[in-house]
């Protein structure tokens, strides 16, 4: 193969002793992006499989495509465009955000890999796409860049890089931008693009479905509109249908855990019915599952293999508490109608402790069985 031969010819230049050996990590990143690594384990207990981190990340990206494409279409729809024009408009608006996310994030990761003389991990392939999808489309590019830089450095690299982080990096980026620049991340105008193109008109700004539920207990959109995603909101979070299609793909490929995913929805629904029963809310509990970032968080954030629970029992506990806490924040604090981000980050911090006690409980049960046998 011509490309393989070309890479092999220039590879010695970047290896130890070569003129550009200080860029070995960068070259390795490009090589593993183009080809399957030709390195196999020689000792120790390892599971040898054709699936690696790169392929796992690719599956997640494919699962995100339905929500991403619909987000493009909805962005154009919200400013008065229709059909193909709406899709193209949304693409042009969001692609700069995606580009900034990848350039800044990968740039920092490559720099850290060079300093540490390590391989560049593929984990940011997904994070780089998630960050623009969980932000309003009107977010300035410099804010996206600042949020990405903060997330990669303080939520990932300081812990040792991919696989060592405690908190979900994409959510840390959104949390940083939200609390540092609240006026630009909340309110009535941030969910709409104000950039004219292809005949776009000024959209009628207004509160999101979550804000309407928190203040009035009603929303101006139908349940079907909320489920399909024809409502304002963060770029990739509006269509529950497209998110669930991506979730089914993750479950089919074995990338995500159905235990965590299902438990988040059950926890949110249970807490919603509880508040409805005590009279704290007068709208159906399932509204919480259809609006805001609930579905997106349940499918793509709570199931993150690094920051979610590793034990089966832990997955049920963490998932249920995540959904319940998200709804609790929404209802108890009307000033902050979206609670999914805080719920997931809070449970990220508790997950290691929950897994620890689950494992300890299993050990104690086994010790009890030994005593019984004796």
Helices and strands as residue ranges (DSSP letters): H 2-14, G 21-23, H 24-34, H 53-77, H 83-116, H 124-133, H 141-154, G 157-159, H 169-180, H 182-185, H 209-216, H 223-228, H 240-253, H 258-277, H 287-290, H 294-296, I 297-301, H 312-332, H 340-373
